[in-house]
Amino acid sequence: MKERAVAREKRSLIGYDPVKVEAYIHSLQLEIKSLERRRREDHQAYMIQSTELLNDVDNLKKKALELEQMEMSLKQWIQRNQ
């Protein structure tokens, strides 16, 4: 099976400079590695930002609850003092 792939590759490269083909393949491999590294970095940045935003949402929910409790307490105080 592997021999067929090698033979097919050699036939498909007829007329091409093997050195240039190897250089091109190498540059593609470097680009793939670079893109994979970039994808990992982007994913890591996304996860950090996502965590920060979820923490912000939780903090805002807590503040909203505190405000609701303060409003309720104020209404009760007003009713008692009328």
Residue pairs with C-beta under 8 A, 6 or more apart in sequence:
13 21
